[in-house]
Amino acid sequence: MLLAAALLALGSAAAAAPAAWSPPRAADGHPDLSGVWSNASLTKLTRAPGVAKLALTGAEAAAFAKSNPQVRRLDADAKPSDAEEGAPAPGDPGGYNGFWLDPGRTFGEVKGEFRTSWIVDPADGQLPLSEAGRKLVAEANAFARKADFPAGPEALEPWDRCIISSRGSGGPGMLNNIYNSNLQIVQTPGQVAIMIEMIHDVRAIPIFRDKAAAQAGHGPAVLHPWLGDSTGWWEGDALMVETVNVNAEQGRAGPIYLTPRGRVTERFTRVSAGQIFYTFEVEDPVYYSRPWRAEMSLGASKDQLFEYACHEGNYALVDILKGVRAADAKAAAK
């Protein structure tokens, strides 16, 4: 009698246990990654100063988010306007008010943890820069400061010229942004296309039978396209994408600094109906002292992507240069 009861209990427990989740399959049998996804969060590529650990508890993440400058700006901008305040003081109004920003209000959640950086290796959450890498970062920061007073279009960053996505959201690897942290994956047996909402980038990735064939499928090394030369293959249920020959101007601007010799290997694994586990590893012996790795979750979205009309036909670039030339003329007249 006792044995029968025990067996009945075990049978009930087995029936109640959730079945292992299996991803939806495309026509070729591989997991279906297609759809619109978002990586919006307060988590940045590198860890903020003074934050020692990678993972936060829910309470810690909520406290950090509450004090985050981006969240506080959103909250301040959402308050009702004071009709008695009057006109703002003359001066630079800035590029955006909080209404247009959409960085997210929580830290990125990966494997059930709230993360303080995308970078997981090295453990300190920082880029393992070589001496050449540290020099490049200093030069990139100086270039960005000079871009406020450009001598010509080439003195502006590539995203200010509407060439590639800003803040690394076009990849490789594909980081989050202050808004438009969305992407759409379109998948066929022989190709995967990833459309980035920020500044209209599309990564067209041919898929090969295995890693060796994908590496052999890269184009000539003399070509250095924007977003690099990407090829892909499947390893079990994970889509692998290797990118080499990134354009030197993109690699100079960062935030992922790369020479054309650099290599970025991305992995896309669908782990639930609403989430893709996304990782990438960066290898570049010039700018880094060792390879480094980052990871984040891509969350499913029911929204659609909209066309990003950068600079309304890029007339703003002409206006920027006209404004700087007018300031130059005014200064010369004095």
C-alpha positions as CSV (number, residue, x, y, z in Angstrom):
1,M,0.0,0.0,0.0
2,L,2.8,2.4,1.0
3,L,4.7,1.5,-2.2
4,A,1.6,2.2,-4.4
5,A,1.2,5.6,-2.7
6,A,4.8,6.4,-3.2
7,L,4.6,5.5,-6.9
8,L,1.5,7.5,-7.3
9,A,3.2,10.6,-5.7
10,L,6.2,10.2,-8.0
11,G,3.9,10.0,-11.0
12,S,2.0,13.1,-10.0
13,A,5.3,15.0,-9.5
14,A,6.5,14.0,-12.9
15,A,3.3,15.0,-14.5
16,A,3.5,18.4,-12.8
17,A,7.1,19.1,-13.8
18,P,7.4,21.6,-16.7
19,A,8.6,20.1,-19.9
20,A,11.9,21.4,-21.2
21,W,11.3,24.4,-23.5
22,S,12.0,23.8,-27.2
23,P,12.4,26.8,-29.5
24,P,10.2,27.2,-32.6
25,R,11.8,25.8,-35.7
26,A,12.3,27.4,-39.1
27,A,11.7,25.4,-42.3
28,D,15.3,24.1,-42.3
29,G,15.0,22.8,-38.7
30,H,17.1,25.4,-37.0
31,P,15.7,27.6,-34.2
32,D,13.6,30.5,-35.5
33,L,15.2,33.7,-34.3
34,S,13.0,35.9,-36.5
35,G,11.1,38.8,-35.0
36,V,11.6,42.2,-33.4
37,W,13.9,42.3,-30.3
38,S,15.2,44.9,-27.9
39,N,18.3,45.2,-25.7
40,A,17.2,48.5,-24.0
41,S,18.4,48.8,-20.4
42,L,20.5,50.9,-18.1
43,T,23.4,48.4,-18.3
44,K,26.3,49.8,-20.3
45,L,29.2,47.9,-22.0
46,T,31.6,48.7,-19.1
47,R,30.9,48.8,-15.4
48,A,30.5,52.1,-13.7
49,P,33.2,53.3,-11.3
50,G,32.7,52.2,-7.7
51,V,30.5,49.2,-8.7
52,A,32.4,46.0,-7.8
53,K,30.1,43.2,-8.8
54,L,28.5,42.0,-12.0
55,A,25.2,40.8,-10.6
56,L,22.7,42.8,-8.5
57,T,19.8,41.7,-6.4
58,G,16.4,42.9,-7.3
59,A,16.4,45.4,-4.5
60,E,19.9,46.6,-5.4
61,A,19.0,47.0,-9.0
62,A,15.9,49.0,-8.1
63,A,17.9,51.3,-5.9
64,F,20.6,51.9,-8.5
65,A,17.9,52.5,-11.2
66,K,16.1,55.1,-9.0
67,S,19.3,57.1,-8.7
68,N,20.4,56.7,-12.3
69,P,20.8,60.1,-14.0
70,Q,18.9,58.9,-17.1
71,V,15.9,57.7,-15.1
72,R,15.9,60.9,-13.0
73,R,15.9,63.0,-16.2
74,L,13.0,61.0,-17.5
75,D,11.1,61.5,-14.3
76,A,11.9,65.3,-14.2
77,D,10.8,65.7,-17.8
78,A,7.5,63.9,-17.2
79,K,6.4,66.3,-14.4
80,P,3.8,68.9,-15.3
81,S,5.1,72.2,-16.7
82,D,4.9,75.3,-14.4
83,A,2.9,77.9,-16.3
84,E,4.4,80.6,-14.1
85,E,8.0,79.7,-14.9
86,G,8.3,81.8,-18.0
87,A,10.6,81.4,-20.9
88,P,13.9,79.5,-20.5
89,A,17.1,81.5,-20.2
90,P,19.0,82.1,-23.5
91,G,21.6,79.5,-24.3
92,D,22.2,76.0,-25.7
93,P,18.9,74.0,-25.2
94,G,20.7,70.7,-25.9
95,G,20.0,68.1,-28.5
96,Y,17.1,66.3,-26.8
97,N,14.7,66.6,-23.9
98,G,13.7,63.5,-21.9
99,F,10.6,62.9,-24.0
100,W,12.6,61.6,-26.9
101,L,14.9,59.3,-24.9
102,D,14.1,55.7,-24.3
103,P,17.1,54.1,-22.5
104,G,15.1,51.8,-20.4
105,R,14.4,52.0,-16.7
106,T,15.9,48.8,-15.4
107,F,19.2,47.1,-15.6
108,G,19.6,44.3,-18.1
109,E,18.5,40.9,-16.8
110,V,20.6,38.0,-17.9
111,K,20.1,34.4,-16.6
112,G,17.9,35.8,-13.8
113,E,20.5,38.3,-12.7
114,F,20.5,42.1,-13.0
115,R,23.8,43.0,-14.7
116,T,26.0,46.0,-14.0
117,S,27.9,45.7,-17.3
118,W,27.7,43.8,-20.6
119,I,31.3,42.7,-20.1
120,V,31.6,39.6,-18.1
121,D,35.3,38.7,-18.8
122,P,37.5,40.4,-17.6
123,A,35.7,40.1,-14.2
124,D,36.2,43.9,-13.5
125,G,33.8,44.7,-16.3
126,Q,36.4,46.9,-18.1
127,L,37.9,46.8,-21.5
128,P,41.4,45.2,-21.3
129,L,43.1,47.9,-23.3
130,S,46.6,47.6,-24.4
131,E,48.9,50.7,-24.5
132,A,47.9,51.3,-28.1
133,G,44.2,50.9,-27.0
134,R,44.5,53.5,-24.2
135,K,46.1,55.9,-26.6
136,L,43.3,55.4,-29.1
137,V,40.6,56.0,-26.5
138,A,42.2,59.3,-25.6
139,E,42.4,60.3,-29.2
140,A,38.8,59.2,-29.8
141,N,37.7,61.4,-26.8
142,A,39.6,64.3,-28.2
143,F,38.1,63.8,-31.6
144,A,34.6,63.8,-30.1
145,R,35.3,67.1,-28.3
146,K,36.5,68.8,-31.5
147,A,33.4,67.5,-33.3
148,D,31.5,70.3,-31.7
149,F,33.3,72.7,-34.0
150,P,33.9,70.7,-37.2
151,A,36.2,72.0,-39.9
152,G,34.3,69.8,-42.4
153,P,32.1,66.7,-42.6
154,E,35.0,64.3,-41.9
155,A,35.5,66.0,-38.5
156,L,32.2,64.6,-37.3
157,E,31.7,61.1,-36.1
158,P,30.3,58.5,-38.6
159,W,26.9,58.4,-36.8
160,D,26.7,62.2,-37.0
161,R,27.1,61.8,-40.8
162,C,24.3,59.2,-40.7
163,I,26.7,56.4,-41.9
164,I,26.4,53.9,-39.1
165,S,24.4,53.5,-35.8
166,S,25.6,55.5,-32.9
167,R,27.0,54.0,-29.6
168,G,27.8,50.7,-31.2
169,S,24.2,49.6,-31.7
170,G,24.9,48.5,-35.3
171,G,27.6,46.0,-34.2
172,P,29.6,44.0,-34.1
173,G,28.6,43.4,-31.2
174,M,25.3,45.2,-31.1
175,L,25.0,47.4,-28.0
176,N,22.1,49.3,-26.5
177,N,21.5,53.0,-27.2
178,I,19.8,56.0,-25.6
179,Y,16.7,55.2,-27.7
180,N,15.9,52.9,-30.6
181,S,17.6,49.9,-29.0
182,N,15.6,47.6,-31.3
183,L,16.4,45.2,-34.0
184,Q,14.6,42.9,-36.4
185,I,15.9,39.5,-37.4
186,V,14.8,38.1,-40.8
187,Q,15.9,34.4,-41.2
188,T,16.1,32.2,-44.3
189,P,18.1,28.9,-44.7
190,G,21.0,30.6,-46.4
191,Q,20.9,34.2,-45.0
192,V,20.1,36.0,-41.8
193,A,19.5,39.8,-42.0
194,I,19.5,42.0,-38.9
195,M,18.0,45.4,-39.3
196,I,18.9,47.9,-36.6
197,E,16.4,50.6,-35.9
198,M,19.0,53.3,-35.1
199,I,20.2,54.9,-38.3
200,H,18.9,52.3,-40.7
201,D,21.7,49.7,-40.6
202,V,21.1,46.2,-42.0
203,R,23.6,43.4,-41.5
204,A,23.3,40.8,-44.3
205,I,24.9,37.5,-43.0
206,P,25.4,34.5,-45.3
207,I,25.0,31.2,-43.5
208,F,27.5,28.4,-44.2
209,R,27.5,24.7,-43.3
210,D,30.1,25.0,-40.5
211,K,32.7,27.3,-39.0
212,A,35.5,26.4,-41.5
213,A,33.3,27.2,-44.5
214,A,32.1,30.4,-42.9
215,Q,35.7,31.6,-42.3
216,A,36.6,30.7,-45.8
217,G,33.5,32.6,-47.0
218,H,34.8,36.1,-45.9
219,G,35.5,38.6,-48.7
220,P,38.9,39.9,-49.6
221,A,40.9,41.3,-46.7
222,V,41.5,44.4,-48.6
223,L,37.9,45.4,-48.3
224,H,36.9,47.0,-45.0
225,P,33.1,47.6,-45.1
226,W,31.1,49.5,-42.5
227,L,29.9,47.0,-39.8
228,G,32.6,44.6,-41.1
229,D,32.4,41.4,-43.1
230,S,30.1,38.9,-41.3
231,T,29.5,35.2,-42.0
232,G,27.5,32.7,-40.0
233,W,27.0,29.1,-39.2
234,W,25.0,27.0,-36.7
235,E,26.4,25.2,-33.7
236,G,23.6,23.0,-32.4
237,D,20.8,25.5,-31.7
238,A,23.1,28.5,-31.5
239,L,23.6,30.9,-34.5
240,M,27.3,31.9,-34.7
241,V,28.4,35.0,-36.5
242,E,32.0,36.0,-37.1
243,T,32.9,39.5,-38.2
244,V,36.3,40.6,-39.5
245,N,37.7,43.6,-41.6
246,V,35.7,46.3,-39.8
247,N,36.1,49.7,-41.4
248,A,39.0,51.5,-39.7
249,E,37.0,54.7,-39.1
250,Q,34.3,52.7,-37.3
251,G,37.0,50.9,-35.3
252,R,38.6,54.2,-34.4
253,A,35.3,55.8,-33.2
254,G,34.4,52.9,-30.8
255,P,32.9,52.2,-28.4
256,I,34.2,48.7,-29.4
257,Y,37.6,49.7,-30.8
258,L,38.8,47.5,-33.6
259,T,41.5,47.3,-36.3
260,P,40.7,45.5,-39.5
261,R,42.6,42.6,-38.0
262,G,40.1,42.4,-35.2
263,R,37.6,39.6,-34.9
264,V,34.2,39.6,-33.2
265,T,32.3,36.3,-32.7
266,E,28.6,36.6,-31.7
267,R,26.3,33.8,-30.5
268,F,22.5,34.0,-30.6
269,T,20.6,31.3,-28.6
270,R,16.8,31.4,-28.2
271,V,16.2,30.4,-24.6
272,S,12.5,31.1,-24.3
273,A,9.5,32.5,-26.3
274,G,10.5,36.0,-25.3
275,Q,14.2,36.0,-25.0
276,I,17.5,35.4,-27.0
277,F,20.7,35.0,-25.0
278,Y,23.2,37.1,-26.9
279,T,27.0,37.0,-26.4
280,F,30.0,38.2,-28.2
281,E,33.8,37.8,-27.9
282,V,36.3,40.4,-29.2
283,E,39.8,39.6,-30.3
284,D,42.2,42.3,-31.4
285,P,45.9,42.1,-30.5
286,V,46.5,45.7,-31.3
287,Y,44.0,47.5,-29.0
288,Y,43.5,44.8,-26.3
289,S,45.9,42.9,-24.1
290,R,43.6,39.8,-24.3
291,P,40.3,38.6,-25.7
292,W,37.2,39.8,-23.8
293,R,33.6,38.7,-23.7
294,A,30.2,40.4,-23.2
295,E,26.6,39.1,-22.9
296,M,23.1,40.5,-22.7
297,S,19.5,39.4,-23.3
298,L,17.4,40.4,-26.3
299,G,13.7,40.7,-25.3
300,A,10.9,40.0,-27.7
301,S,8.8,43.0,-28.7
302,K,5.3,43.2,-30.2
303,D,6.2,46.6,-31.8
304,Q,7.4,47.2,-35.3
305,L,10.5,49.1,-36.4
306,F,10.1,52.4,-38.0
307,E,12.2,54.1,-40.7
308,Y,15.0,56.2,-39.1
309,A,15.2,59.3,-41.3
310,C,18.6,60.4,-40.1
311,H,18.9,64.2,-40.2
312,E,15.8,64.5,-42.4
313,G,17.9,63.8,-45.5
314,N,21.0,65.0,-43.7
315,Y,20.2,68.6,-44.2
316,A,21.2,69.1,-40.5
317,L,24.8,68.3,-41.4
318,V,24.9,71.2,-43.8
319,D,23.3,73.5,-41.2
320,I,25.8,72.4,-38.5
321,L,28.7,73.3,-40.8
322,K,27.0,76.6,-41.7
323,G,26.6,77.5,-38.1
324,V,30.2,76.8,-37.3
325,R,31.4,78.8,-40.3
326,A,29.2,81.7,-39.1
327,A,30.7,81.5,-35.7
328,D,34.2,81.5,-37.3
329,A,33.4,84.6,-39.3
330,K,32.0,86.3,-36.2
331,A,35.1,85.5,-34.2
332,A,37.4,86.7,-37.1
333,A,35.5,90.0,-37.3
334,K,36.3,90.7,-33.7
